[in-house]
Amino acid sequence: MEDLKLPIIKKPLPAAKWLSMDDYVRFVTMNIRYTLDKRNYRKWKKLAAVKEKFSLE
């Protein structure tokens, strides 16, 4: 395995920010609105659908 040359963080980590559920829902809906490509999602959904019949015994 190769030795990884990761950066060394010298500064202290930023303080953790706690989100309320309302803030979290706002963040998730904004993320979906601006990052989800609905056209490609619909194409992928059609390709992922199972077209063969099956049964469990």
MDAnalysis code that builds the backbone (N, CA, C; Angstrom):
import MDAnalysis as mda
import numpy as np

u = mda.Universe.empty(171, n_residues=57, atom_resindex=np.repeat(np.arange(57), 3), trajectory=True)
u.add_TopologyAttr("name", ["N", "CA", "C"] * 57)
u.add_TopologyAttr("resid", np.arange(1, 58))
u.add_TopologyAttr("resname", ["MET", "GLU", "ASP", "LEU", "LYS", "LEU", "PRO", "ILE", "ILE", "LYS", "LYS", "PRO", "LEU", "PRO", "ALA", "ALA", "LYS", "TRP", "LEU", "SER", "MET", "ASP", "ASP", "TYR", "VAL", "ARG", "PHE", "VAL", "THR", "MET", "ASN", "ILE", "ARG", "TYR", "THR", "LEU", "ASP", "LYS", "ARG", "ASN", "TYR", "ARG", "LYS", "TRP", "LYS", "LYS", "LEU", "ALA", "ALA", "VAL", "LYS", "GLU", "LYS", "PHE", "SER", "LEU", "GLU"])
u.atoms.positions = np.array([
    [0.827, -1.172, 0.000],
    [0.000, 0.000, 0.000],
    [0.881, 1.250, 0.000],
    [0.481, 2.229, -0.766],
    [1.279, 3.449, -0.869],
    [1.136, 4.306, 0.375],
    [2.182, 5.075, 0.663],
    [2.085, 6.050, 1.748],
    [1.344, 7.267, 1.223],
    [0.308, 7.644, 1.932],
    [-0.465, 8.805, 1.530],
    [0.157, 10.058, 2.114],
    [0.189, 11.098, 1.311],
    [0.723, 12.369, 1.782],
    [-0.455, 13.308, 2.030],
    [-1.077, 13.118, 3.172],
    [-2.225, 13.931, 3.535],
    [-1.747, 15.223, 4.184],
    [-2.523, 16.283, 4.015],
    [-2.115, 17.547, 4.633],
    [-2.216, 17.463, 6.158],
    [-1.321, 18.152, 6.813],
    [-1.324, 18.202, 8.266],
    [-2.082, 19.459, 8.678],
    [-3.108, 19.279, 9.479],
    [-3.924, 20.403, 9.919],
    [-3.305, 20.969, 11.184],
    [-2.871, 22.217, 11.099],
    [-2.204, 22.835, 12.236],
    [-3.145, 23.705, 13.053],
    [-4.213, 24.180, 12.432],
    [-5.154, 25.030, 13.144],
    [-6.140, 24.162, 13.911],
    [-6.715, 24.714, 14.982],
    [-7.744, 23.938, 15.702],
    [-8.998, 23.804, 14.840],
    [-9.742, 22.740, 15.055],
    [-10.957, 22.508, 14.299],
    [-12.006, 23.549, 14.662],
    [-12.841, 23.922, 13.705],
    [-13.899, 24.881, 14.033],
    [-14.901, 24.275, 15.004],
    [-15.558, 25.149, 15.723],
    [-16.546, 24.680, 16.696],
    [-17.706, 24.008, 15.966],
    [-18.226, 22.967, 16.569],
    [-19.338, 22.240, 15.963],
    [-20.586, 23.110, 15.998],
    [-21.351, 23.068, 14.914],
    [-22.575, 23.848, 14.846],
    [-23.754, 22.886, 14.895],
    [-24.633, 23.084, 15.828],
    [-25.814, 22.249, 15.973],
    [-26.961, 22.893, 15.220],
    [-27.665, 22.096, 14.441],
    [-28.806, 22.598, 13.693],
    [-30.098, 22.133, 14.344],
    [-31.073, 23.020, 14.357],
    [-32.395, 22.601, 14.807],
    [-33.030, 21.780, 13.680],
    [-34.108, 21.089, 13.972],
    [-34.762, 20.287, 12.935],
    [-35.287, 21.171, 11.806],
    [-35.766, 22.367, 12.127],
    [-36.238, 23.279, 11.088],
    [-35.098, 23.698, 10.166],
    [-33.943, 24.019, 10.754],
    [-32.777, 24.385, 9.942],
    [-32.319, 23.202, 9.088],
    [-32.358, 22.009, 9.667],
    [-31.939, 20.819, 8.933],
    [-32.866, 20.545, 7.745],
    [-34.171, 20.667, 7.961],
    [-35.129, 20.445, 6.877],
    [-34.915, 21.490, 5.779],
    [-34.688, 22.735, 6.163],
    [-34.403, 23.784, 5.177],
    [-33.154, 23.450, 4.370],
    [-32.104, 22.985, 5.049],
    [-30.861, 22.621, 4.372],
    [-31.083, 21.477, 3.387],
    [-31.793, 20.441, 3.810],
    [-32.020, 19.281, 2.946],
    [-32.865, 19.659, 1.738],
    [-33.929, 20.423, 1.935],
    [-34.778, 20.800, 0.797],
    [-34.025, 21.702, -0.172],
    [-33.199, 22.611, 0.335],
    [-32.397, 23.454, -0.548],
    [-31.400, 22.600, -1.334],
    [-30.784, 21.629, -0.662],
    [-29.820, 20.761, -1.313],
    [-30.481, 19.945, -2.427],
    [-31.645, 19.401, -2.160],
    [-32.361, 18.618, -3.175],
    [-32.776, 19.511, -4.338],
    [-33.244, 20.703, -4.032],
    [-33.727, 21.611, -5.068],
    [-32.616, 21.983, -6.056],
    [-31.411, 22.212, -5.552],
    [-30.347, 22.714, -6.419],
    [-29.366, 21.653, -6.894],
    [-29.406, 20.446, -6.344],
    [-28.442, 19.436, -6.774],
    [-29.069, 18.251, -7.489],
    [-30.359, 18.033, -7.326],
    [-31.004, 16.877, -7.945],
    [-31.423, 17.219, -9.366],
    [-30.963, 16.433, -10.309],
    [-31.362, 16.605, -11.705],
    [-32.530, 15.653, -11.957],
    [-33.726, 16.186, -12.001],
    [-34.927, 15.360, -12.084],
    [-34.980, 14.549, -13.377],
    [-34.525, 15.120, -14.472],
    [-34.568, 14.408, -15.746],
    [-33.684, 13.165, -15.702],
    [-32.457, 13.311, -15.220],
    [-31.563, 12.149, -15.125],
    [-32.051, 11.151, -14.086],
    [-32.659, 11.631, -13.010],
    [-33.197, 10.724, -11.992],
    [-34.312, 9.867, -12.572],
    [-35.185, 10.462, -13.378],
    [-36.275, 9.687, -13.990],
    [-35.726, 8.652, -14.957],
    [-34.688, 8.998, -15.739],
    [-34.066, 8.032, -16.657],
    [-33.458, 6.872, -15.880],
    [-32.736, 7.195, -14.784],
    [-32.113, 6.149, -13.984],
    [-33.171, 5.253, -13.359],
    [-34.270, 5.842, -12.905],
    [-35.330, 5.068, -12.269],
    [-35.947, 4.076, -13.252],
    [-36.121, 4.499, -14.505],
    [-36.651, 3.582, -15.518],
    [-35.672, 2.457, -15.808],
    [-34.373, 2.769, -15.859],
    [-33.373, 1.738, -16.122],
    [-33.246, 0.758, -14.960],
    [-33.479, 1.228, -13.739],
    [-33.308, 0.376, -12.563],
    [-34.521, -0.496, -12.288],
    [-35.620, -0.247, -12.956],
    [-36.837, -1.023, -12.705],
    [-36.661, -2.463, -13.185],
    [-37.221, -3.401, -12.447],
    [-37.162, -4.811, -12.799],
    [-38.342, -5.123, -13.694],
    [-38.068, -5.741, -14.841],
    [-39.121, -6.033, -15.810],
    [-39.502, -7.505, -15.850],
    [-38.778, -8.330, -15.117],
    [-39.040, -9.765, -15.105],
    [-39.910, -10.121, -13.909],
    [-40.829, -11.036, -14.109],
    [-41.661, -11.497, -13.012],
    [-40.862, -12.466, -12.137],
    [-41.126, -12.451, -10.864],
    [-40.470, -13.386, -9.959],
    [-41.410, -13.702, -8.803],
    [-41.127, -14.779, -8.122],
    [-41.923, -15.143, -6.953],
    [-40.997, -15.760, -5.904],
    [-41.390, -15.624, -4.673],
    [-40.640, -16.208, -3.564],
    [-41.350, -17.468, -3.133],
    [-40.606, -18.532, -2.974],
    [-41.208, -19.806, -2.572],
    [-40.885, -20.133, -1.136],
])
